[in-house]
Amino acid sequence: MNLRKTAVLLVGAMVVLGACNAATPSGSGAGTGGTLDGALVQKKDIKIEVVTHGQAIDGFWGVVRNGVKAGAADMGVSVNYSAPDAESDMVKMSQLIDAAVAKKPQGLVVSIPNAEALSPSIKKAIEAGIPVVSMNSGSDVFRDLGIKAHVGQTEFQAGLGAGERFKAAGVKNGVCFNQEVGNQALTLRCNGFFTGLGLADPSQGKVLTGQISDPAAMQATIEAALKSDATIDGVLTLGPSVAVPALKALAATSSKAHLATFDLSADVLTAIKDGKMDFAIDQQQFLQGYLPIVILTNYAQTRNLPTGDGTGLIMTGPGFVTQADAADVIALAAKGLR
């Protein structure tokens, strides 16, 4: 059995295990965990800190936190989840990482939206001997920082796939909405998208911006762009919190532009099922929360470490959810599991 097939089976087993336990996770490591003869440390003594740039009140990050909670319950370890009040607040995120390191946990999970801002704090953790696994954002920089593994997707390639699908659908003038300027992962998504559309220089693509805390303003921005340029025939949003305002903007302007988004939500899946959106790019964020807890627990006990693609990159996406399969996962998205 080749490495890719083995990885698929492993992730599939973890999805089943996580889904069975995530409906009522304790998040405190209350699972029995058991004992493992010869382990370097018992599960009951393992404490893992998780610091992400996204708040759990956001639909996407709520699913991530559910994955973290399920991982803690299944592994029988203690996990603490924290995030800054604003996704763009890298100073606060660095402080949260420093505070996590000061607790001397058996493992640290971080997202890396801005490597330049966060690398000093991450390197302090590594220098302190704390194993670090990154997730969600950071696939392009985790090896350079000395991080043991990354769980997520490669963002440029995910955007590239979106652009290629739009191009195949006949889109000539697509725009990308970035709700978090400064997050390198989102920049890569837009660049990949414009490359997939056929732009020789992706930096020349039209990017709309806004804040997920102000959906009305995001809708107004998209409406204004559609009204001012009737040739816009495709809109890519980088998260469900933007996709819903985009849906409203297309309806308000009677635009026939193609619409797609990164990530899933019940609203997004319903729109895809109803033919109002083309597709969603699924990076399986539940696994991005779940798998690092499993990885760090096993590493703390046995020093076993999955190699992913051979470099430590463990892919959870991209997958593409279309009208053909959207209905199958709506209920799971509504429960915060997809």
N, C-alpha and C positions, 0 to 999 in steps of 0.2 A: 504493500500500500504506500503510495507516495505521500510526501509531506503535506501537500494541499488537501488530499482526501482525509488524512489523519486529522488535520486542523479543523476541517469542516465537521467531522464526527465529534471531536472534542467540544467545539462551540455548540453544536446541536444538543449534546448531552447537558451542557451547562445551561442552555436556554430552558430546557425542560425542568431541570432542577430549580432554576431561579423562578420560573413561572409558577411552579407548584407552591413555593413558599412566599412569594412576594405579595400575595393578597393581604396578609396580615403580618408583615415583618416587624420584629421588635426593634431592629436597628441597634440593639445594645449587646449583640453577641450572646443572646440568651439560649441559643441552640445548644444541645448537649455536647456537640463537638467531639466527645470521646477523648481517649488518650492514644498516643502513638508511641509504641515502644522504640526507644532510641532517638526520639525527636530532640532537637536542640532546645526547644521550649514547648510547653503545652499550650493548647489553644486558649485556655482560660486566662493565660498570662500575656496574650498578644494584644497589643493596642496599636491601631492604625489611624493615622490622621489623613483626612481628605480635604484639600483646599482647591476649590474651583473658582473660575471667574464668573460663573453664572449662578443666579439665585434660584432656589427651588420653587419660588412663586411663579417663575416662568414655566410654561408647560413643558418645554424641552428638558430643563434642568430638574423639574419635578420627577420626571421619569428616570433621570440619572440617579437622583437621590434614592428612588425606590430600588434601583439596582444595587446601590451601596447598602441599603438596609437589608435587602435579601441576602447579599453576600455575607454580611455580618452575622445574620441569623443562621444561615446554612453552615458557615465555617465555625460558629461558636466563638467569635472574637469580638472585642470591643472596638467600635469605630466612631470617630467624631467627624462630622461634616461641617465645614464653614466656607463662607464666601463673602466678598465685600458687598456693600450696599448697592454699588453700581459696577457694571461690567467693565467700565473704562478706568476704574480706580485701581491702577497697578501698584500705587504706593501702599494702599490698604491691603491689597492681596499679598504683597511682599511681607508686610507686618504679620499677616495671618500665618504665612509660611514660617516666619521666624518664631512665632509663638508655638507653632506645632513642633518645630525642631526642639525647642526648649523643653518640651514634655518627654523627650527621648523615646519616641514610639519605636515599635519594631518595624514600622513601614510608613511611607508617606506617598500619597497619591496627589498629583497636581495636574491641572490643565495649564497650557503654556500659550496664551494668546499673544504675549509680547515677550520674546526671549530676552531681549536687551534689558528690559525692566526687571524681569524675574530671575534671571540667571544668577545674580549674586546670592540671593536667598536659597535658591535650589542647590548651588554649589556648597553653601554652608551645611546643608543637610547631608550631602554626600561626604563632605570632609569630616562630618561628625560620625560617619559610619552608619547612617540611616539609609536603608535601601529605598530607592525612589522609583516609582512607576508613573509615567505620564499617561494622560488620557484625553480624548477629544481633540484638542489643538496641541500641536507640537510635533507632529510626525516628521517634519523636515529638520528639526533641531535637536531632538532628544538624544541622539547618539553623541553629538558634539558636547553635550552637557554632562555626559557620563551616566545618564539614566539607564536603568537596566532593561526596561521594555516600554513600549508605547502601545496603547489600546485605542484604536480609532480608525480613521480612513485618511488616505492621502487626498488633500483638499483640491489641489490643482486638477488631478485626474477626475475627481468627482464633478467639478465644474465643467471639465472638458466633455464628459459624457452628456451633461445637460445641454451644452452647446451643440454637440453633434446631433442630439435628438431634435432640438429645435430646427437646426439646419435641414434635417431630413424632412421635417414638417413644412418647410418652405419659409421659415422665418428669415427675413433679410436685415431687419433693424431691431435687434433686441436690446433691452436695458436690464441692468442688474441693480437691485436695491440692497445697499449695505447699511445695516442698522447699528453697526459698531465699528466705525472708522478707527483704525489703529490696531485692530485684531488681524494679525497677519494671515490667519487661517481664512478669514472672510475675503481678504484681498486676493488670496490664491484662488478661491472659488470663482470670483468674478473674472480673474485673468484666464482661468481655464475655460470658463463659459465663452468669453469673447474669442479665444483661440479656436474652440470648437465650432463657433459660428463662421470662422474663416478669416478673422481679422489678422493681418500680418503683425500688427502692433497692438496687443491687448490693452495697453495703457490708453489707447484712443477710444476705447469703448465707453458708452455713456453709463455712469454710475449715479444713481439717486441715493440720497442719504436721509437718515432720520433716527429717532430714538424709539425703542420698543415701549417706553413708558408713555408715549403719546401717540396712540394709534390713529386718532383723528388727524393729526398733522401728517402722519405717514400717508394716509388715504388722500389727503389734500395734495401732497407732493406728487403722488402718482397720477391723480386726476389732472393736475396742471401739466405734467409732462405729456400725457395722452392728448390733451386739448391743443397744446402748442405744437405738437409734431404728429400729424396724422399718419406718418409712415411707420411709427412704432408698432410692430406686429408681434412682439414677444416680450414678456416680463418674467424675470427670474428673481424670486425672493430667497433670502438665505435663512429663513426660519418661519415657523408657523405664525409667530406673532406679527409678522409682516404679510404673510400670505392672506390673512383674513381682511386687513385693510385693502390689499390689492384686489381681492375679489369684489369688494364694495366699490372700489374705484372703477373697475371695468364695467360693473353694472351701471354705475351712475353716468358714465360717459358713453354707454352702449358700444364699447370697444369690442372688437372681435379678436384682439391680440391673444396669442397663446400665453398661458400662464402655468408656471411650475414653481416648485419650492424645494428647498432643502428641508428634511425632517418631517415627521408625522404628527398629526393631532387628529382628533375626531372630526373637527371642522374640515381639515384638509382632505381627509379620506372621504368624507361625504361629498365634498366638491368634486373629487376625482370620480367617484362612483356616478355622480350625476352629470358628468361630462363638462363641468365648468373649469376644471384644471386638467392639464395634460398628464402630469405625473408628479411624484414626490421622490426625492433622493433620500433613501433610508440608510442612516449610519448606525442604527440599532443602539441608541444611547443607553438603553437598559443594560446592555452588555458592557458598555463603557464604564458604568458604575460598578457592575457586578464582578467582572473578570479581574480587575486590579486587586480586589480583596482576596479572591481565590489565589492569585499569583503570589501576593505578599505573604499570605498565610503559609502556603507551601514553602516559600523561600525561607521564612523564619524557622520553620520546623526542619526542613530537609536540605535546603540550599538547591532544590530543584527549581529550574527556571525555564519556561518555554521560550523557544527561539523565534517563533513566528515564521517570518520569511527568511530566517537565517541571520537577521540583523537585530532581532528583538521587536520588529514591527508586527503587531498582531491586528489583522484587519477585521473590522466589524462592518465595513461598507466600502464602496457605495453599492447599494442595491436600488432598483427603480420600481416603485409601486405605481401601477397603471390602473385603468378602469377595470381591467380583467381580474385583478386580485384585491382591489381596495376594500371591498365588502368583507373580506375574510379577516381583516385586522382592525376594523372599526371598534369592535367591542373591547379588544385589548388596549387600544389607544385610549378609550374612554376610562379605562381602569388604571391608566398610568403605567402600562407594561410595554408599550410600543411608542 
